[in-house]
Amino acid sequence: MKTTALEDLCWAAIDFESAGTAPGETDCPVQIGIVRVEKLFSDSPQLFSSYIACHRPVRWSAAKVHGITTDMLRDAPAYASLWPQIRDLLRGAVVLGHNPATEKRFLRSFPGHGFGPWVDTLALARQAAPSLPDHALATVCDALGISATVTALVQDTAHTRWHDALFDAAGSLQLFRALVQALGMHRATLADIAFATSE
């Protein structure tokens, strides 16, 4: 995988939205979104999104960001029940995330899953566009003029706003594609972006 060209690798972009925390609380996921492509510029992505049952109410501060309320999770599946789909979508792929610390933490619920390597699009964006006022996913995609391509990727779904897990996963994928194209890195390898890569 480390010597394969970026455009020839399988990629899976992932995002979680969470219930939010207060002191002494453990955070829990309330939504997951994954976009998988067998090759970087494939036109046939696999899209997966689901709400996730949570053991406590969604905090107001979190709901204000992503729009997901406790009532919306009433019939949501248990996180563990989503494992077969998550496993199949991430298996054998380079995993993309925009500052994916939260994604890595929530996936630790499944010990020994072996997903990765990971590529952080936040680290790439900071390197490629250091003069931006911030490097939030929406800011970077807007600055590069690719927000419409994110919407197009998920246009047949109800997931068409930032801070929706599927939309943000699509944003990470489209951002990575745009950077590879703009920098002419199609035949580069993961070793060439080691500063943004982790296991």
C-alpha positions as CSV (number, residue, x, y, z in Angstrom):
1,M,0.0,0.0,0.0
2,K,2.8,2.4,0.8
3,T,4.3,2.1,-2.6
4,T,1.0,2.3,-4.6
5,A,0.1,5.5,-6.3
6,L,-2.5,7.6,-4.4
7,E,-4.9,7.4,-7.4
8,D,-4.8,3.6,-7.4
9,L,-5.5,3.1,-3.7
10,C,-8.9,2.3,-2.2
11,W,-10.1,5.2,0.1
12,A,-12.8,5.4,2.8
13,A,-13.6,8.8,4.2
14,I,-15.3,8.7,7.6
15,D,-17.0,11.2,10.0
16,F,-18.8,10.9,13.3
17,E,-21.1,13.4,15.0
18,S,-21.3,13.1,18.8
19,A,-23.6,13.7,21.7
20,G,-21.2,16.2,23.2
21,T,-19.8,16.1,26.8
22,A,-19.8,17.9,30.1
23,P,-17.2,17.4,32.8
24,G,-17.1,13.8,34.0
25,E,-19.1,12.5,30.9
26,T,-17.9,10.1,28.2
27,D,-18.8,11.2,24.7
28,C,-20.8,8.8,22.4
29,P,-21.4,8.8,18.7
30,V,-24.9,9.8,17.4
31,Q,-24.2,9.6,13.6
32,I,-21.7,8.0,11.3
33,G,-21.0,8.7,7.6
34,I,-18.7,6.8,5.3
35,V,-17.9,7.3,1.6
36,R,-15.8,4.5,0.0
37,V,-14.2,4.5,-3.4
38,E,-12.2,1.6,-4.9
39,K,-9.9,4.1,-6.6
40,L,-9.4,7.7,-5.7
41,F,-11.3,9.2,-8.7
42,S,-13.9,6.4,-9.1
43,D,-17.3,7.6,-10.1
44,S,-19.1,4.9,-8.1
45,P,-18.8,5.7,-4.4
46,Q,-20.4,3.6,-1.7
47,L,-22.3,5.8,0.7
48,F,-23.3,4.8,4.2
49,S,-24.9,6.8,7.0
50,S,-26.8,6.0,10.1
51,Y,-27.9,7.6,13.3
52,I,-26.6,5.7,16.4
53,A,-28.4,5.1,19.7
54,C,-26.8,6.9,22.6
55,H,-27.0,6.0,26.3
56,R,-27.7,9.7,27.3
57,P,-29.3,12.8,25.9
58,V,-27.6,14.8,23.2
59,R,-26.3,18.0,24.7
60,W,-27.8,21.3,23.5
61,S,-24.4,22.6,22.5
62,A,-23.8,19.6,20.2
63,A,-27.3,19.7,18.7
64,K,-26.8,23.3,17.9
65,V,-23.8,22.3,15.7
66,H,-25.1,19.2,13.9
67,G,-28.9,19.5,14.3
68,I,-29.3,16.0,15.8
69,T,-31.6,15.8,18.8
70,T,-32.3,13.1,21.3
71,D,-35.7,12.5,19.8
72,M,-34.2,11.8,16.4
73,L,-32.3,8.9,17.9
74,R,-35.3,7.2,19.4
75,D,-35.3,4.3,16.9
76,A,-31.6,4.4,16.0
77,P,-29.6,1.2,15.9
78,A,-27.1,0.3,18.6
79,Y,-23.5,1.2,17.6
80,A,-22.4,-2.5,17.9
81,S,-25.0,-3.6,15.4
82,L,-23.4,-1.4,12.7
83,W,-20.1,-3.1,13.0
84,P,-20.5,-5.5,10.0
85,Q,-21.2,-2.5,7.6
86,I,-18.4,-0.4,9.1
87,R,-15.9,-3.2,8.9
88,D,-16.8,-4.0,5.2
89,L,-16.5,-0.3,4.2
90,L,-13.2,0.4,6.0
91,R,-11.5,-2.9,5.3
92,G,-8.6,-2.7,2.9
93,A,-8.9,1.1,2.5
94,V,-6.8,4.1,3.4
95,V,-9.0,5.9,5.8
96,L,-9.6,9.7,5.4
97,G,-10.7,12.1,8.0
98,H,-10.5,15.8,8.8
99,N,-8.6,15.8,12.1
100,P,-9.7,12.2,12.7
101,A,-8.9,11.9,16.4
102,T,-12.6,11.5,17.2
103,E,-13.1,8.9,14.5
104,K,-10.2,6.9,15.8
105,R,-11.4,7.1,19.4
106,F,-15.0,5.9,18.5
107,L,-13.6,3.1,16.4
108,R,-11.7,1.8,19.4
109,S,-15.0,0.3,20.5
110,F,-14.1,-2.5,18.1
111,P,-10.7,-3.7,19.4
112,G,-8.2,-5.1,16.9
113,H,-10.1,-3.8,13.9
114,G,-6.8,-3.0,12.1
115,F,-8.2,-0.1,10.0
116,G,-5.7,2.3,8.4
117,P,-3.4,3.8,7.5
118,W,-5.1,7.1,8.1
119,V,-4.7,10.4,6.2
120,D,-5.6,13.7,7.9
121,T,-7.0,16.2,5.4
122,L,-6.7,18.9,8.0
123,A,-2.9,18.5,8.0
124,L,-2.9,18.5,4.2
125,A,-5.0,21.6,4.1
126,R,-2.8,23.5,6.5
127,Q,0.2,22.6,4.4
128,A,-1.4,23.5,1.0
129,A,-3.3,26.6,2.1
130,P,-1.5,28.1,5.1
131,S,-3.0,31.6,4.6
132,L,-6.6,30.7,5.2
133,P,-8.2,32.2,8.3
134,D,-9.0,28.7,9.6
135,H,-8.9,25.2,8.2
136,A,-12.4,24.0,9.1
137,L,-13.6,21.6,6.5
138,A,-16.3,24.0,5.2
139,T,-13.8,26.9,5.1
140,V,-11.3,25.0,3.0
141,C,-13.8,23.5,0.6
142,D,-15.3,26.9,0.1
143,A,-11.9,28.5,-0.5
144,L,-11.1,25.8,-3.1
145,G,-14.4,26.2,-4.8
146,I,-15.4,22.6,-4.3
147,S,-18.4,22.7,-1.9
148,A,-20.7,22.1,-4.9
149,T,-18.9,18.9,-5.7
150,V,-19.5,17.7,-2.1
151,T,-23.2,18.3,-2.5
152,A,-23.1,16.5,-5.9
153,L,-21.5,13.5,-4.3
154,V,-24.4,13.0,-1.8
155,Q,-27.2,14.7,-3.9
156,D,-29.5,11.6,-3.9
157,T,-29.5,11.6,-0.1
158,A,-30.9,13.8,2.7
159,H,-27.4,14.6,3.8
160,T,-26.6,18.0,2.3
161,R,-25.2,20.2,5.1
162,W,-21.9,20.6,6.9
163,H,-21.8,18.8,10.3
164,D,-23.9,16.0,8.9
165,A,-21.6,12.9,9.1
166,L,-22.1,11.7,5.5
167,F,-21.7,15.3,4.1
168,D,-18.5,15.8,6.1
169,A,-17.1,12.5,5.0
170,A,-17.8,13.4,1.4
171,G,-16.2,16.8,2.1
172,S,-13.0,15.0,3.3
173,L,-12.9,12.9,0.1
174,Q,-13.6,15.8,-2.2
175,L,-11.0,17.9,-0.5
176,F,-8.4,15.2,-0.8
177,R,-9.2,14.7,-4.5
178,A,-8.9,18.4,-5.1
179,L,-5.5,18.7,-3.4
180,V,-4.2,15.7,-5.3
181,Q,-5.3,17.2,-8.6
182,A,-4.1,20.7,-7.8
183,L,-0.7,19.5,-6.7
184,G,-0.3,16.9,-9.5
185,M,0.1,14.1,-6.9
186,H,-1.7,11.4,-8.7
187,R,1.3,9.1,-8.9
188,A,2.6,10.2,-5.4
189,T,2.5,7.6,-2.6
190,L,1.6,7.7,1.0
191,A,5.3,8.1,1.8
192,D,5.1,11.4,0.0
193,I,2.5,12.7,2.4
194,A,3.9,11.0,5.5
195,F,3.4,14.2,7.6
196,A,-0.4,13.7,7.3
197,T,-0.4,9.9,7.6
198,S,-0.7,7.8,10.7
199,E,-1.5,4.2,11.6
